[in-house]
């Protein structure tokens, strides 16, 4: 079964908007696990508009499932992640002021940079995933750099899915075979929702994990968090 990791950035954004601890990020993480989530994901950005770096250690201590930290691996991020030692670290190529992740790594251009960061994380016992587009050359270079997994950027898939699901998934499906051949695990994330998730899972049975935040939290406003998590898990079964 493909595991569901719930991204809590939008919960943290709501909390930060009032300058108090409401909603309580730790309580929400605990509840997500209690409702069936198999992982918790956060993405602390340099401006800390979502998850704060001070949230990381308490979340690591609380999580009974898998704790995944996403982010751009500048030295500040690396020091924080190495101190916390999550189960997984997903490296993304976001600029400091970027609104949201919208592309994967160019592993050819940034090979030496990524190889160094990956080696440091793996030495600490942290599994490393690289956010990437479905491009065989980039995937092969990710494996050469030492990554354990890739996380497919699924924004284009979600955008094209309503018009032509088969065409939308074709590149991802083809690149899955390359990732498997290279010995990489496969994660996916971005713009996945209740409408497009089941088809993605059916077409990519090799998926180890999906990370979903924005759509899941939006659905929870109408459906409730417990019911929403169960609906997402249903799409993955």
Secondary structure, DSSP 8 states (H G I E B T S, - for coil): --EEEEE-HHHHHHHHHHTS--S-HHHHHHHHHHTT-SEEEEE--TT-SSS-TTHHHHHHHH-SSEEEEEE---HHHHHHHHHH--SEEEE----TT-SS--S---TTTTHHHHHHHHHHHHHTT-EEEEEE-S-HHHHHHHHHHT-SEEEEE-HHHHHHHTT-HHHHHHHHHHHHHHHHHTT-EEEEESS--TTTHHHHHHH-TT--EEEE-HHHHHHHHHH-HHHHHHHHHHHT-
